[in-house]
Protein backbone atom coordinates (compact mmCIF):
# COMPACT_ATOMS: atom_id res chain seq x y z
CA UNK A 1 0.00 0.00 0.00
CA UNK A 2 2.81 2.39 0.84
CA UNK A 3 4.44 2.08 -2.58
CA UNK A 4 1.14 2.51 -4.41
CA UNK A 5 0.30 5.64 -2.39
CA UNK A 6 3.71 7.08 -3.23
CA UNK A 7 3.18 6.41 -6.93
CA UNK A 8 -0.20 8.14 -6.90
CA UNK A 9 1.28 11.10 -5.00
CA UNK A 10 4.09 11.29 -7.55
CA UNK A 11 1.64 11.34 -10.46
CA UNK A 12 -0.76 13.79 -8.81
CA UNK A 13 1.96 16.18 -7.64
CA UNK A 14 4.42 16.07 -10.54
CA UNK A 15 2.44 14.54 -13.42
CA UNK A 16 0.94 16.42 -16.32
CA UNK A 17 -2.07 16.03 -18.56
CA UNK A 18 -1.37 13.89 -21.61
CA UNK A 19 -3.51 12.36 -24.35
CA UNK A 20 -3.68 8.58 -24.51
CA UNK A 21 -4.84 7.49 -27.96
CA UNK A 22 -6.09 3.93 -28.15
CA UNK A 23 -6.29 2.37 -31.59
CA UNK A 24 -9.00 -0.14 -32.44
CA UNK A 25 -8.20 -2.16 -35.51
CA UNK A 26 -11.02 -3.32 -37.73
CA UNK A 27 -11.53 -7.03 -38.37
CA UNK A 28 -10.50 -8.64 -41.63
CA UNK A 29 -13.40 -9.79 -43.82
CA UNK A 30 -12.28 -12.83 -45.86
CA UNK A 31 -15.33 -12.60 -48.13
CA UNK A 32 -14.36 -9.13 -49.38
CA UNK A 33 -10.61 -9.42 -48.78
CA UNK A 34 -10.54 -6.13 -46.90
CA UNK A 35 -10.77 -4.67 -43.44
CA UNK A 36 -13.21 -2.12 -42.07
CA UNK A 37 -12.20 1.29 -40.82
CA UNK A 38 -9.73 1.54 -37.96
CA UNK A 39 -10.76 3.91 -35.19
CA UNK A 40 -8.84 5.89 -32.58
CA UNK A 41 -10.23 7.06 -29.26
CA UNK A 42 -8.42 9.70 -27.21
CA UNK A 43 -8.46 10.11 -23.44
CA UNK A 44 -6.96 12.94 -21.39
CA UNK A 45 -5.17 11.47 -18.39
CA UNK A 46 -2.65 12.65 -15.84
CA UNK A 47 0.67 10.84 -16.21
CA UNK A 48 4.22 10.96 -14.91
CA UNK A 49 7.20 10.38 -17.24
CA UNK A 50 10.35 8.81 -15.73
CA UNK A 51 13.64 7.43 -16.96
CA UNK A 52 14.67 3.81 -16.45
CA UNK A 53 17.57 3.35 -14.03
CA UNK A 54 20.70 1.36 -14.91
CA UNK A 55 19.57 -1.81 -13.14
CA UNK A 56 16.33 -1.82 -15.17
CA UNK A 57 18.30 -1.33 -18.40
CA UNK A 58 19.79 -4.82 -18.03
CA UNK A 59 16.39 -6.21 -19.10
CA UNK A 60 16.62 -7.26 -22.78
CA UNK A 61 13.28 -5.66 -23.67
CA UNK A 62 14.34 -2.18 -22.50
CA UNK A 63 16.51 -0.31 -24.97
CA UNK A 64 18.42 2.95 -24.65
CA UNK A 65 16.00 5.87 -24.89
CA UNK A 66 12.97 3.99 -23.54
CA UNK A 67 11.10 5.67 -20.71
CA UNK A 68 8.28 4.70 -18.42
CA UNK A 69 4.99 6.50 -17.96
CA UNK A 70 2.90 6.02 -14.83
CA UNK A 71 -0.85 6.35 -15.42
CA UNK A 72 -3.29 5.94 -12.50
CA UNK A 73 -6.16 3.47 -12.85
CA UNK A 74 -8.57 6.29 -11.97
CA UNK A 75 -8.25 9.75 -13.49
CA UNK A 76 -8.55 12.94 -11.45
CA UNK A 77 -12.37 12.90 -11.79
CA UNK A 78 -12.59 9.32 -10.51
CA UNK A 79 -13.28 7.76 -13.93
CA UNK A 80 -11.58 4.49 -14.88
CA UNK A 81 -8.72 4.95 -17.35
CA UNK A 82 -8.76 2.26 -20.06
CA UNK A 83 -5.79 -0.09 -19.94
CA UNK A 84 -3.10 1.04 -22.38
CA UNK A 85 -2.06 -1.48 -25.04
CA UNK A 86 1.09 -1.91 -27.10
CA UNK A 87 0.94 0.47 -30.09
CA UNK A 88 -1.19 3.06 -28.26
CA UNK A 89 0.16 6.60 -28.46
CA UNK A 90 0.79 9.07 -25.61
CA UNK A 91 1.13 12.75 -26.49
CA UNK A 92 2.15 15.35 -23.95
CA UNK A 93 5.00 17.39 -22.51
CA UNK A 94 6.03 18.26 -26.07
CA UNK A 95 6.55 14.59 -26.85
CA UNK A 96 4.85 11.77 -28.76
CA UNK A 97 5.68 8.23 -27.67
CA UNK A 98 4.40 4.76 -28.52
CA UNK A 99 3.51 2.23 -25.83
CA UNK A 100 5.75 -0.84 -26.10
CA UNK A 101 4.60 -2.74 -23.03
CA UNK A 102 2.38 -2.35 -19.98
CA UNK A 103 2.55 -3.71 -16.45
CA UNK A 104 0.05 -3.21 -13.63
CA UNK A 105 0.68 -2.20 -10.04
CA UNK A 106 -1.77 -3.45 -7.42
CA UNK A 107 -2.40 -2.68 -3.77
CA UNK A 108 -3.83 -5.93 -2.50
CA UNK A 109 -6.55 -6.82 -5.01
CA UNK A 110 -7.04 -3.23 -6.20
CA UNK A 111 -5.42 -1.96 -9.37
CA UNK A 112 -3.58 1.29 -8.66
CA UNK A 113 -1.77 2.25 -11.84
CA UNK A 114 -0.27 1.18 -15.14
CA UNK A 115 3.43 1.43 -15.88
CA UNK A 116 3.90 1.86 -19.61
CA UNK A 117 7.21 1.25 -21.34
CA UNK A 118 7.30 3.87 -24.09
CA UNK A 119 9.54 4.58 -27.06
CA UNK A 120 9.83 7.49 -29.47
C-alpha positions in Angstrom: 0.0 0.0 0.0 2.8 2.4 0.8 4.4 2.1 -2.6 1.1 2.5 -4.4 0.3 5.6 -2.4 3.7 7.1 -3.2 3.2 6.4 -6.9 -0.2 8.1 -6.9 1.3 11.1 -5.0 4.1 11.3 -7.6 1.6 11.3 -10.5 -0.8 13.8 -8.8 2.0 16.2 -7.6 4.4 16.1 -10.5 2.4 14.5 -13.4 0.9 16.4 -16.3 -2.1 16.0 -18.6 -1.4 13.9 -21.6 -3.5 12.4 -24.3 -3.7 8.6 -24.5 -4.8 7.5 -28.0 -6.1 3.9 -28.2 -6.3 2.4 -31.6 -9.0 -0.1 -32.4 -8.2 -2.2 -35.5 -11.0 -3.3 -37.7 -11.5 -7.0 -38.4 -10.5 -8.6 -41.6 -13.4 -9.8 -43.8 -12.3 -12.8 -45.9 -15.3 -12.6 -48.1 -14.4 -9.1 -49.4 -10.6 -9.4 -48.8 -10.5 -6.1 -46.9 -10.8 -4.7 -43.4 -13.2 -2.1 -42.1 -12.2 1.3 -40.8 -9.7 1.5 -38.0 -10.8 3.9 -35.2 -8.8 5.9 -32.6 -10.2 7.1 -29.3 -8.4 9.7 -27.2 -8.5 10.1 -23.4 -7.0 12.9 -21.4 -5.2 11.5 -18.4 -2.7 12.6 -15.8 0.7 10.8 -16.2 4.2 11.0 -14.9 7.2 10.4 -17.2 10.3 8.8 -15.7 13.6 7.4 -17.0 14.7 3.8 -16.5 17.6 3.4 -14.0 20.7 1.4 -14.9 19.6 -1.8 -13.1 16.3 -1.8 -15.2 18.3 -1.3 -18.4 19.8 -4.8 -18.0 16.4 -6.2 -19.1 16.6 -7.3 -22.8 13.3 -5.7 -23.7 14.3 -2.2 -22.5 16.5 -0.3 -25.0 18.4 2.9 -24.6 16.0 5.9 -24.9 13.0 4.0 -23.5 11.1 5.7 -20.7 8.3 4.7 -18.4 5.0 6.5 -18.0 2.9 6.0 -14.8 -0.8 6.4 -15.4 -3.3 5.9 -12.5 -6.2 3.5 -12.9 -8.6 6.3 -12.0 -8.3 9.7 -13.5 -8.6 12.9 -11.4 -12.4 12.9 -11.8 -12.6 9.3 -10.5 -13.3 7.8 -13.9 -11.6 4.5 -14.9 -8.7 4.9 -17.3 -8.8 2.3 -20.1 -5.8 -0.1 -19.9 -3.1 1.0 -22.4 -2.1 -1.5 -25.0 1.1 -1.9 -27.1 0.9 0.5 -30.1 -1.2 3.1 -28.3 0.2 6.6 -28.5 0.8 9.1 -25.6 1.1 12.7 -26.5 2.2 15.4 -24.0 5.0 17.4 -22.5 6.0 18.3 -26.1 6.5 14.6 -26.9 4.8 11.8 -28.8 5.7 8.2 -27.7 4.4 4.8 -28.5 3.5 2.2 -25.8 5.7 -0.8 -26.1 4.6 -2.7 -23.0 2.4 -2.4 -20.0 2.5 -3.7 -16.5 0.1 -3.2 -13.6 0.7 -2.2 -10.0 -1.8 -3.5 -7.4 -2.4 -2.7 -3.8 -3.8 -5.9 -2.5 -6.6 -6.8 -5.0 -7.0 -3.2 -6.2 -5.4 -2.0 -9.4 -3.6 1.3 -8.7 -1.8 2.2 -11.8 -0.3 1.2 -15.1 3.4 1.4 -15.9 3.9 1.9 -19.6 7.2 1.3 -21.3 7.3 3.9 -24.1 9.5 4.6 -27.1 9.8 7.5 -29.5 
